[in-house]
Amino acid sequence: MIKEYIKKIGTGPHGARDLTRTEACDAARILLSGRATPAQVGALLLGLRLKGETAEETGGFLDALREALPPLSVPPVDLDIGDPYDGKKRTLSLVVPAAIAASELGVKIALHGLSGVPVKQGPGVLEVWRSLGRPLASFSELSPSISSEKVVCLSQDSFLPGLARLLPIRQELGLRTLWNTVEKAVNPFSGRAQAIGIFHEPVIDKLRHALNNGRTLSAERILFVLGSEGGVDLYLHRATQCYLLDPALGPELKSVIVPPPPEHAGTLPPPEDPASIGHFLRDILDDPNHPKAIHLKRQTALFLFAAGKYNAFNEAENALSAFYSEKNSNTIPSLWSRP
C-alpha cells in the first residue's frame, strides 16, 4: 500500500494529489511499523516535502503518532513543551533551565526530544538536561509517583520507538520532513497546555488543524512561539511573535508579542560542549543576580504564561520579579539547582 501513497503524491505537478487525513495516517503507520523499506520511507517523506505538506497530511501523521503512544497511567502535566528536536546551533537554549524554574513555581512540565535530528542536529533539550546532571525519565517505568516530579524529560525512543528507529534515514535525507513538524506536538503526557516552537508562520494553520481531532483540541491551551531558531526560546534582541489558541478566549488565534529585553541584557554564549553548557546554566540558575539572568527570568515567564498561570506575559514577568525580590538570593540555589 505504501507504493500507492508514494504514487499519489509523487507523479509530478500535473498528476500528484494530496493525501486525505486517513490516508496520511495509514501511510505514517506503515512507516512507524517498519514495513516500509528505507527507499520507500525516503520517497514518501521527500514526495510530501516537494509537493508541500497539507494540513490534512499533517493531521494524519500526528494521528499516527498519538495512536502509537503507550497508554498513559499518570496524571496529565500542566505544560508540554514542544521545542524542535533538531536543537540550536547559534545561541544556547534556556528551555531546560526555564522549565526547571517554572516547575519550582508550581507548573508541572514535560520535555521531550531526540539527539541527532536534522537539519541543525544541534544540542536540544536532551543534551542540555544531561549537562545539568539530570537523568532522563523512561516512559515505561513512570508510575503515579510522577505526581511528585515537577519536571520530566524523555527521549523519543522511550515513548515512540517506531519513529526513533527512522532517525538514520532522516539523517541521510538531511532535510526537514513532516516528522519535524509533528513530533514536537505529540504531547505524550496529555499536557493541559502546550508551547510549540515554530520556524515558519504558515505552519501554524497546519498544526492548528492537525491538533484538532475533529471534536476538541488536544490541549486546553496552545501557545505557538516563533522564537529563536524556530524554537520556544525568546529572541535576545527583539520582540518575539507568538500566537495563542485558547477556546476560553474565543475560537481565533490571538496574536501575542513578547517585547524585547532591556538593551543592557546582552547575549548568551553559543552551544558548546556539555560541560560548558552545564556550567553556564548552573551559574544563572543559582544566581538570580547573574548578568544574564534576565533572559532566564523572561523565558520562565513565557512558560508560566503558556501554562495559563497568568493572563499576560507581563503579568508573569512582574510576578517573577516579585518572587526574586522577596526571596533571599542565598535560598535560590537550594530551591532550583537540586538534581
Secondary structure as UniProt FT lines:
FT   HELIX           2..10
FT   TURN            13..15
FT   HELIX           21..33
FT   HELIX           38..51
FT   HELIX           55..68
FT   STRAND          79..82
FT   TURN            85..86
FT   HELIX           95..104
FT   TURN            105..106
FT   STRAND          109..113
FT   TURN            115..116
FT   TURN            118..120
FT   HELIX           125..131
FT   TURN            132..133
FT   HELIX           139..141
FT   HELIX           144..148
FT   STRAND          151..155
FT   HELIX           156..158
FT   HELIX           161..164
FT   TURN            165..166
FT   HELIX           167..173
FT   HELIX           178..183
FT   TURN            184..185
FT   TURN            188..189
FT   STRAND          193..197
FT   TURN            201..202
FT   HELIX           203..211
FT   STRAND          221..226
FT   HELIX           228..230
FT   STRAND          240..245
FT   HELIX           247..249
FT   STRAND          254..258
FT   HELIX           263..265
FT   HELIX           274..286
FT   TURN            288..289
FT   TURN            291..292
FT   HELIX           293..306
FT   TURN            307..308
FT   HELIX           313..326
FT   HELIX           329..331
FT   HELIX           332..336
//
